[in-house]
Amino acid sequence: MGKQTLSLAELAEAVGGKVSGNGRRSVSGVSPAGVFDADRLSFVDSPELAKSVPSEVPVLAEEGKFPAGYDGVIVKSFRQSMARVLALFEPRTPVCPGVSPAASVSPGALVDASAFVGPFCVVSRGAKIGPNVRLTARVYVGEDVQVGEGTVLEPGVTIHRRCSVGRDCYVDAGTVIGSDGFGFIPGGPDSSPVKIPQIGAVKVGDRVSIGACVTIDRGTIGDTTVGDDTKIDNQVQIGHNAQIGRNCIITSQSGLSGSVVIEDGAILAVRSGIQDHRRVGRGAVVAALSGVTKDVPAGAVVSGFPARDHREDFKTLALIRRLPELFDRLKRLESSKQAD
């Protein structure tokens, strides 16, 4: 388990903030928004919320939003500080290293002595499981796969042959890394499509977070890659030979076709779709439900289908909403002209 209690002084040191009031006061956790407990820290991100917090409740807030006279921690960045505090109180179950008797580990695999291989996991020949790796249960690790130090693979994760996952990654339940890309030559109405062998692999960098039920296809020739510190939400499909940079955010139900390039720091919002061989530039944002059919410049914000500049898309939508009114006006003008 995480630490049960922390003083306000300890919290301030952990987040780079400063104490207000009694720094020796202890808190045993954090409270959800709108729930107040004198033994738990409340997060305050607006002056309006600050007015509703009872005076006996310790708070964390930015300077300028911190209620006067309260015990708590004053911070520079609210969201980053909140994330650090939550990590301090996150429940953690200690895991003893070792291999479960119910696991199957090939004699040709290398499993570090500090790693944990849970029940019904399979570790194939040539696989390398690094220090402090945790394979929770029912994880399949294929031939010649490499899993870097400190990485956690949750139940039902599959990593196919020759793929690799870097250090300190987190892969949630049911995700498949290294499945065959969807490569077929159409045969027409009278003959079967011909499968194109997918002989590449998938290379995932360090500190990557991958949600549940994500599919990352292996490359046809060469590798599909995911850069360091990228975060991928649940139910995302990444096609063969996609190249995803560092620090990207890809949210739920987005789909990347084959050979897409996502440059560093780009954000794909919910249910974004990227056409094959398209490039999303560094720091660009693709809004929810957008369909990208041409390259997106660095720093751009696009939305709609086909995706275009966000402001232009909003202007178009505003005009579309006015179409019934404009149509009625046109009909009245036509009727007036005919009457004359």
C-alpha positions as CSV (number, residue, x, y, z in Angstrom):
1,M,0.0,0.0,0.0
2,G,1.0,3.7,-0.4
3,K,2.0,5.7,2.6
4,Q,-1.0,6.0,5.0
5,T,-0.4,9.6,6.2
6,L,1.7,12.5,5.1
7,S,2.2,15.9,6.7
8,L,1.4,19.1,4.8
9,A,5.2,19.9,4.9
10,E,6.0,16.6,3.3
11,L,3.4,17.2,0.6
12,A,4.7,20.7,0.0
13,E,8.2,19.3,-0.5
14,A,7.0,16.6,-2.8
15,V,5.2,19.0,-5.2
16,G,7.5,22.0,-4.9
17,G,4.9,24.1,-3.1
18,K,4.8,26.0,0.2
19,V,2.9,25.4,3.4
20,S,0.0,27.5,4.6
21,G,-0.8,27.2,8.3
22,N,0.3,24.1,10.3
23,G,2.9,22.2,8.3
24,R,2.9,19.3,10.8
25,R,-0.7,18.6,10.3
26,S,-1.2,15.1,8.8
27,V,-3.6,14.0,6.1
28,S,-4.6,10.4,5.4
29,G,-5.6,10.8,1.7
30,V,-7.5,13.0,-0.7
31,S,-11.2,13.8,-1.1
32,P,-13.3,13.7,-4.3
33,A,-14.6,17.1,-5.7
34,G,-17.3,18.4,-3.5
35,V,-16.7,16.0,-0.6
36,F,-14.9,17.5,2.4
37,D,-13.1,15.7,5.2
38,A,-10.9,17.3,7.8
39,D,-8.5,14.4,7.6
40,R,-8.1,14.5,3.8
41,L,-6.7,17.0,1.4
42,S,-9.2,18.8,-0.9
43,F,-8.2,20.1,-4.3
44,V,-9.4,23.6,-5.0
45,D,-9.1,24.9,-8.6
46,S,-11.4,27.9,-8.5
47,P,-12.4,30.8,-6.2
48,E,-16.0,29.5,-6.3
49,L,-15.0,26.1,-5.0
50,A,-12.8,27.7,-2.3
51,K,-15.9,29.4,-0.9
52,S,-17.6,26.1,-0.3
53,V,-14.7,24.4,1.6
54,P,-15.2,24.3,5.4
55,S,-12.5,26.1,7.3
56,E,-11.3,22.9,9.1
57,V,-10.5,21.1,5.7
58,P,-6.9,21.2,4.4
59,V,-6.6,22.3,0.8
60,L,-4.2,22.3,-2.2
61,A,-4.6,25.3,-4.5
62,E,-2.6,27.7,-6.7
63,E,-1.6,31.1,-5.3
64,G,-4.5,33.5,-5.9
65,K,-7.1,30.8,-5.5
66,F,-6.0,29.6,-2.1
67,P,-8.5,30.5,0.6
68,A,-7.1,32.8,3.3
69,G,-6.4,31.3,6.7
70,Y,-6.7,27.7,5.7
71,D,-4.1,24.9,6.3
72,G,-2.8,23.4,3.1
73,V,-0.3,23.6,0.3
74,I,0.1,26.5,-2.2
75,V,1.4,25.4,-5.6
76,K,2.4,26.9,-8.9
77,S,0.8,24.3,-11.2
78,F,-2.5,22.8,-9.9
79,R,-2.8,19.9,-12.3
80,Q,0.8,18.7,-12.0
81,S,0.7,19.0,-8.2
82,M,-2.5,17.1,-8.1
83,A,-1.0,14.3,-10.1
84,R,2.0,14.1,-7.8
85,V,-0.2,14.0,-4.7
86,L,-2.4,11.3,-6.1
87,A,0.7,9.2,-6.9
88,L,1.8,9.5,-3.2
89,F,-1.5,8.1,-2.0
90,E,-2.0,5.5,-4.7
91,P,-2.6,2.1,-3.2
92,R,0.2,-0.3,-4.1
93,T,0.3,-4.0,-3.4
94,P,3.9,-5.3,-2.9
95,V,4.9,-7.9,-5.4
96,C,7.4,-10.6,-4.5
97,P,9.8,-11.6,-7.4
98,G,9.6,-15.0,-8.8
99,V,7.7,-17.2,-11.3
100,S,4.3,-18.7,-10.5
101,P,4.2,-22.5,-10.6
102,A,1.2,-22.0,-12.9
103,A,3.3,-20.1,-15.5
104,S,5.1,-21.5,-18.5
105,V,8.6,-20.2,-19.0
106,S,10.8,-21.6,-21.8
107,P,14.2,-22.8,-20.8
108,G,15.5,-20.5,-23.5
109,A,14.0,-17.4,-22.0
110,L,15.9,-15.0,-19.7
111,V,13.9,-13.7,-16.7
112,D,15.6,-11.4,-14.3
113,A,15.6,-12.6,-10.7
114,S,13.7,-9.5,-9.6
115,A,10.9,-9.9,-12.1
116,F,7.5,-11.4,-11.3
117,V,5.8,-13.8,-13.7
118,G,2.2,-14.5,-12.6
119,P,-0.1,-17.4,-13.0
120,F,-0.9,-18.7,-16.5
121,C,1.7,-16.4,-18.2
122,V,3.7,-17.8,-21.1
123,V,7.2,-16.6,-21.8
124,S,8.6,-18.0,-25.0
125,R,12.1,-19.0,-26.2
126,G,14.5,-16.1,-26.6
127,A,12.4,-13.7,-24.6
128,K,14.2,-11.3,-22.2
129,I,12.3,-10.1,-19.2
130,G,14.2,-7.2,-17.4
131,P,14.6,-6.3,-13.8
132,N,11.5,-5.5,-11.7
133,V,9.1,-6.3,-14.6
134,R,5.7,-7.5,-13.6
135,L,3.7,-9.9,-15.7
136,T,0.5,-10.1,-13.7
137,A,-1.5,-13.1,-15.1
138,R,-2.3,-14.7,-18.5
139,V,0.3,-12.6,-20.2
140,Y,1.7,-14.0,-23.5
141,V,5.3,-13.0,-24.4
142,G,6.4,-14.4,-27.8
143,E,9.7,-15.5,-29.1
144,D,12.6,-13.0,-28.9
145,V,10.5,-10.4,-27.2
146,Q,12.2,-7.9,-24.9
147,V,10.5,-6.2,-22.0
148,G,12.4,-3.4,-20.3
149,E,13.1,-2.7,-16.6
150,G,10.1,-1.8,-14.4
151,T,7.4,-2.4,-17.0
152,V,4.0,-3.7,-16.0
153,L,1.9,-5.9,-18.2
154,E,-1.7,-6.4,-17.0
155,P,-3.8,-9.6,-17.5
156,G,-4.4,-10.8,-21.0
157,V,-1.7,-8.7,-22.7
158,T,-0.1,-10.3,-25.8
159,I,3.3,-9.3,-27.2
160,H,4.1,-11.2,-30.4
161,R,7.4,-12.4,-31.6
162,R,10.4,-10.0,-32.0
163,C,8.6,-7.0,-30.5
164,S,10.0,-4.9,-27.7
165,V,8.6,-2.7,-24.9
166,G,11.0,-0.3,-23.2
167,R,11.6,0.7,-19.5
168,D,8.9,1.8,-17.0
169,C,6.0,1.2,-19.4
170,Y,2.5,0.3,-18.4
171,V,0.3,-1.9,-20.7
172,D,-3.3,-2.4,-19.6
173,A,-5.4,-5.6,-19.9
174,G,-6.2,-7.2,-23.3
175,T,-3.8,-5.2,-25.4
176,V,-2.1,-6.8,-28.4
177,I,1.3,-5.6,-29.5
178,G,2.7,-7.1,-32.8
179,S,-0.5,-8.5,-34.4
180,D,-0.3,-8.9,-38.2
181,G,-1.0,-5.7,-40.1
182,F,-4.0,-5.7,-42.4
183,G,-2.2,-6.2,-45.7
184,F,-4.1,-7.9,-48.5
185,I,-4.0,-7.5,-52.3
186,P,-7.7,-7.4,-53.5
187,G,-8.5,-10.3,-55.8
188,G,-11.7,-9.0,-57.3
189,P,-15.2,-10.6,-57.2
190,D,-14.0,-14.0,-58.4
191,S,-10.7,-14.6,-56.5
192,S,-9.6,-14.4,-52.9
193,P,-7.5,-11.5,-51.6
194,V,-3.8,-12.4,-51.3
195,K,-2.2,-11.8,-47.9
196,I,1.0,-9.8,-47.8
197,P,3.4,-11.2,-45.1
198,Q,4.1,-8.9,-42.3
199,I,7.7,-9.5,-41.4
200,G,8.4,-6.3,-39.3
201,A,7.9,-5.8,-35.6
202,V,6.8,-3.2,-33.0
203,K,9.2,-1.1,-31.0
204,V,7.7,0.7,-28.0
205,G,9.9,3.3,-26.2
206,D,10.4,4.1,-22.5
207,R,7.7,5.3,-20.1
208,V,4.9,4.7,-22.6
209,S,1.4,4.1,-21.2
210,I,-0.9,1.9,-23.3
211,G,-4.6,1.5,-22.3
212,A,-6.8,-1.6,-22.4
213,C,-7.7,-3.4,-25.6
214,V,-5.3,-1.5,-27.8
215,T,-4.0,-3.1,-31.0
216,I,-0.6,-2.2,-32.4
217,D,0.2,-4.0,-35.7
218,R,3.6,-5.1,-36.7
219,G,5.3,-3.5,-39.7
220,T,5.1,-5.0,-43.2
221,I,8.7,-4.3,-43.8
222,G,10.5,-2.5,-40.9
223,D,8.9,-1.7,-37.6
224,T,5.9,0.1,-36.2
225,T,7.3,2.5,-33.5
226,V,6.0,4.3,-30.5
227,G,8.2,7.0,-29.0
228,D,9.2,7.6,-25.4
229,D,6.6,9.1,-23.0
230,T,3.7,8.7,-25.3
231,K,0.3,8.0,-23.8
232,I,-2.3,5.8,-25.6
233,D,-5.9,5.5,-24.3
234,N,-8.2,2.4,-24.5
235,Q,-9.4,0.8,-27.7
236,V,-7.0,2.5,-30.1
237,Q,-6.0,0.8,-33.4
238,I,-2.5,1.5,-34.8
239,G,-1.8,0.2,-38.2
240,H,1.4,-1.3,-39.7
241,N,4.5,0.8,-40.0
242,A,2.9,3.8,-38.2
243,Q,5.6,6.0,-36.6
244,I,4.5,7.7,-33.4
245,G,6.8,10.3,-31.8
246,R,7.6,11.2,-28.3
247,N,5.1,12.8,-25.8
248,C,2.1,12.2,-28.0
249,I,-1.4,11.7,-26.6
250,I,-3.8,9.4,-28.5
251,T,-7.3,9.0,-27.0
252,S,-10.0,6.4,-27.0
253,Q,-11.2,4.7,-30.2
254,S,-8.8,6.6,-32.5
255,G,-7.6,4.8,-35.6
256,L,-4.2,5.2,-37.4
257,S,-3.9,3.6,-40.8
258,G,-0.8,2.1,-42.2
259,S,2.4,4.2,-42.5
260,V,0.9,7.2,-40.6
261,V,3.5,9.6,-39.0
262,I,2.6,11.3,-35.7
263,E,5.2,13.8,-34.8
264,D,6.3,14.7,-31.2
265,G,3.7,16.2,-28.9
266,A,0.8,15.8,-31.2
267,I,-2.7,15.1,-29.7
268,L,-5.4,13.0,-31.3
269,A,-8.7,13.4,-29.5
270,V,-11.5,10.8,-29.2
271,R,-12.3,8.8,-32.3
272,S,-9.9,10.6,-34.6
273,G,-9.1,8.8,-37.8
274,I,-5.9,9.3,-39.8
275,Q,-5.7,8.2,-43.4
276,D,-2.8,6.0,-44.5
277,H,0.6,7.7,-45.3
278,R,-0.5,11.0,-43.7
279,R,1.6,13.1,-41.3
280,V,0.4,15.0,-38.2
281,G,2.9,17.6,-37.4
282,R,4.8,18.4,-34.2
283,G,2.4,19.7,-31.5
284,A,-0.7,19.6,-33.7
285,V,-4.1,18.8,-32.3
286,V,-6.8,16.7,-34.1
287,A,-10.2,17.3,-32.5
288,A,-12.6,14.6,-31.6
289,L,-14.5,12.8,-34.4
290,S,-12.2,14.2,-37.0
291,G,-11.0,12.5,-40.2
292,V,-7.6,13.5,-41.4
293,T,-7.2,13.0,-45.2
294,K,-4.2,15.3,-45.8
295,D,-1.1,16.2,-43.8
296,V,-1.6,18.4,-40.7
297,P,1.0,21.2,-40.3
298,A,3.0,21.5,-37.0
299,G,1.1,23.3,-34.3
300,A,-2.2,23.3,-36.3
301,V,-5.6,22.5,-34.7
302,V,-7.9,20.7,-37.1
303,S,-11.5,19.3,-36.8
304,G,-14.3,17.9,-38.9
305,F,-14.4,15.6,-41.9
306,P,-12.4,16.1,-43.9
307,A,-10.3,17.7,-41.2
308,R,-9.5,21.4,-41.7
309,D,-8.5,24.4,-39.7
310,H,-10.6,24.4,-36.5
311,R,-11.8,28.0,-36.9
312,E,-12.8,27.4,-40.5
313,D,-14.6,24.3,-39.6
314,F,-16.6,26.1,-36.9
315,K,-17.5,28.9,-39.4
316,T,-18.8,26.2,-41.8
317,L,-20.8,24.5,-39.0
318,A,-22.3,27.9,-38.1
319,L,-23.4,28.5,-41.7
320,I,-24.9,25.0,-41.9
321,R,-27.0,25.7,-38.9
322,R,-28.4,28.7,-40.6
323,L,-29.3,26.9,-43.8
324,P,-33.0,26.4,-42.9
325,E,-33.4,30.1,-42.1
326,L,-31.5,31.1,-45.3
327,F,-33.6,28.6,-47.3
328,D,-36.8,30.1,-46.0
329,R,-35.7,33.6,-46.8
330,L,-34.8,32.5,-50.3
331,K,-38.2,30.9,-50.8
332,R,-39.9,34.1,-49.6
333,L,-37.9,36.2,-52.0
334,E,-38.8,33.9,-54.9
335,S,-42.4,34.0,-54.0
336,S,-42.3,37.8,-53.7
337,K,-40.6,38.1,-57.1
338,Q,-43.2,35.8,-58.7
339,A,-46.0,37.9,-57.2
340,D,-44.6,41.0,-58.8
